[in-house]
Amino acid sequence: MENLIFSLNATAPVFLMMLLGMLFRRLGWIDEAFASKMNRFVFLVPLPVLVFHDLASAEIGDVWNFRFVAFCFLATAASIAICALLSCLLKEKPRRGEFIQASYRSSAALLGIALTTNIYGDAGLVPLMIIGSVPLYNVMAVVVLSLTAPDEKKASGQAAISRKAELWKRTLKGIVTNPIILGILLGLLWSMLRLPLPPILEKTVTNLGDLAAPLGLMAMGATFRLDKAVGQAKPAIAASFIKLVGFCVLFLPIAVRLGFREEELVAILIMLGSATTVSCYVMAKGMGHEGVLTSSAVMLTTLFSAFTITGWLFLLKSFGLV
């Protein structure tokens, strides 16, 4: 019951923020133009600052576990590959990119730290899980969303090889200049150099990072269209099932077999089975995608993750693994 209450406390406010965005649009307080600008702002400032703070504040040198980080990286890479294969079932190319990203990207940092602290009293190995998975999350999201962008421009009469070269050029440029990836790299460098965050900078960075979730959620709710979501209900439900159940069924037994227990297993559970992160929607919109499938998946996984995560924790606890 305590785990259920905690999960509801963690996910219900997120869902309510999205509903507030929908309400504000219905009342005329937020229009589509304002929500679009808010999405762009979150993509450029609060999200990069948030990932920078998460990595810069992690004590990597004291708790480094290469075996654990390698598992998180490989499990994430395998998850992305599986999602890419399944996305081939979708006819429309832009939907494939949104499906892939919504199926594998977790709310790893926010929910992982909160849940682990609630159980063990500290963040445990969540920072290492973030290092093993989050950079790959974001790098591959940029690649996937760039390759499936709906506004892709191809010059008529140009050879196929030239078109592909131009596409990869723009994709690599998007990766190098992506604000979220820059935030990750700077955070990793800051952590490895063990640079302190002065109180003034710490407070400023924290305040900016705290804007990411509420602004992103309200913008998502304001732009969410139920009529469009109905047309993408099947891929959204499929992505949500993969995110909350599929990867846990596939990779948790492997993690147990490899000997991961306690904080390690909880961090892996959050990486595999937590709700699709709000930044999926922000990134999709920021890179020219419609975002309807993504927002639908975020809403579904946010709603049901309270029950699925509680179920997985109960199962792991019953077997004496956590």
Secondary structure in CASP SS format (residue, H / E / C, confidence):
PFRMAT SS
TARGET T0000
AUTHOR 0000-0000-0000
METHOD secondary structure of the structure
MODEL  1
M C 1.00
E H 1.00
N H 1.00
L H 1.00
I H 1.00
F H 1.00
S H 1.00
L H 1.00
N H 1.00
A H 1.00
T H 1.00
A H 1.00
P H 1.00
V H 1.00
F H 1.00
L H 1.00
M H 1.00
M H 1.00
L H 1.00
L H 1.00
G H 1.00
M H 1.00
L H 1.00
F H 1.00
R H 1.00
R H 1.00
L H 1.00
G C 1.00
W C 1.00
I C 1.00
D C 1.00
E H 1.00
A H 1.00
F H 1.00
A H 1.00
S H 1.00
K H 1.00
M H 1.00
N H 1.00
R H 1.00
F H 1.00
V H 1.00
F H 1.00
L H 1.00
V C 1.00
P H 1.00
L H 1.00
P H 1.00
V H 1.00
L H 1.00
V H 1.00
F H 1.00
H H 1.00
D H 1.00
L H 1.00
A H 1.00
S C 1.00
A C 1.00
E C 1.00
I H 1.00
G H 1.00
D H 1.00
V H 1.00
W C 1.00
N C 1.00
F H 1.00
R H 1.00
F H 1.00
V H 1.00
A H 1.00
F H 1.00
C H 1.00
F H 1.00
L H 1.00
A H 1.00
T H 1.00
A H 1.00
A H 1.00
S H 1.00
I H 1.00
A H 1.00
I H 1.00
C H 1.00
A H 1.00
L H 1.00
L H 1.00
S H 1.00
C C 1.00
L C 1.00
L C 1.00
K C 1.00
E C 1.00
K H 1.00
P H 1.00
R H 1.00
R H 1.00
G H 1.00
E H 1.00
F H 1.00
I H 1.00
Q H 1.00
A H 1.00
S H 1.00
Y H 1.00
R C 1.00
S E 1.00
S C 1.00
A H 1.00
A H 1.00
L H 1.00
L H 1.00
G H 1.00
I H 1.00
A H 1.00
L H 1.00
T H 1.00
T H 1.00
N H 1.00
I H 1.00
Y H 1.00
G C 1.00
D C 1.00
A C 1.00
G C 1.00
L C 1.00
V H 1.00
P H 1.00
L H 1.00
M H 1.00
I H 1.00
I H 1.00
G H 1.00
S H 1.00
V H 1.00
P H 1.00
L H 1.00
Y H 1.00
N H 1.00
V H 1.00
M H 1.00
A H 1.00
V H 1.00
V H 1.00
V H 1.00
L H 1.00
S H 1.00
L H 1.00
T C 1.00
A C 1.00
P C 1.00
D C 1.00
E C 1.00
K C 1.00
K C 1.00
A C 1.00
S C 1.00
G C 1.00
Q C 1.00
A C 1.00
A H 1.00
I H 1.00
S H 1.00
R H 1.00
K H 1.00
A H 1.00
E H 1.00
L H 1.00
W H 1.00
K H 1.00
R H 1.00
T H 1.00
L H 1.00
K H 1.00
G H 1.00
I H 1.00
V H 1.00
T H 1.00
N C 1.00
P H 1.00
I H 1.00
I H 1.00
L H 1.00
G H 1.00
I H 1.00
L H 1.00
L H 1.00
G H 1.00
L H 1.00
L H 1.00
W H 1.00
S H 1.00
M H 1.00
L C 1.00
R C 1.00
L C 1.00
P C 1.00
L C 1.00
P C 1.00
P H 1.00
I H 1.00
L H 1.00
E H 1.00
K H 1.00
T H 1.00
V H 1.00
T H 1.00
N H 1.00
L H 1.00
G H 1.00
D H 1.00
L C 1.00
A H 1.00
A H 1.00
P H 1.00
L H 1.00
G H 1.00
L H 1.00
M H 1.00
A H 1.00
M H 1.00
G H 1.00
A H 1.00
T H 1.00
F C 1.00
R C 1.00
L H 1.00
D H 1.00
K H 1.00
A H 1.00
V H 1.00
G H 1.00
Q C 1.00
A H 1.00
K H 1.00
P H 1.00
A H 1.00
I H 1.00
A H 1.00
A H 1.00
S H 1.00
F H 1.00
I H 1.00
K H 1.00
L H 1.00
V H 1.00
G H 1.00
F H 1.00
C H 1.00
V H 1.00
L H 1.00
F H 1.00
L H 1.00
P H 1.00
I H 1.00
A H 1.00
V H 1.00
R H 1.00
L C 1.00
G C 1.00
F C 1.00
R C 1.00
E H 1.00
E H 1.00
E H 1.00
L H 1.00
V H 1.00
A H 1.00
I H 1.00
L H 1.00
I H 1.00
M H 1.00
L H 1.00
G H 1.00
S C 1.00
A C 1.00
T E 1.00
T C 1.00
V C 1.00
S H 1.00
C H 1.00
Y H 1.00
V H 1.00
M H 1.00
A H 1.00
K H 1.00
G H 1.00
M C 1.00
G C 1.00
H C 1.00
E C 1.00
G C 1.00
V H 1.00
L H 1.00
T H 1.00
S H 1.00
S H 1.00
A H 1.00
V H 1.00
M H 1.00
L H 1.00
T H 1.00
T H 1.00
L H 1.00
F H 1.00
S H 1.00
A H 1.00
F H 1.00
T H 1.00
I H 1.00
T H 1.00
G H 1.00
W H 1.00
L H 1.00
F H 1.00
L H 1.00
L H 1.00
K H 1.00
S H 1.00
F C 1.00
G C 1.00
L C 1.00
V C 1.00
END
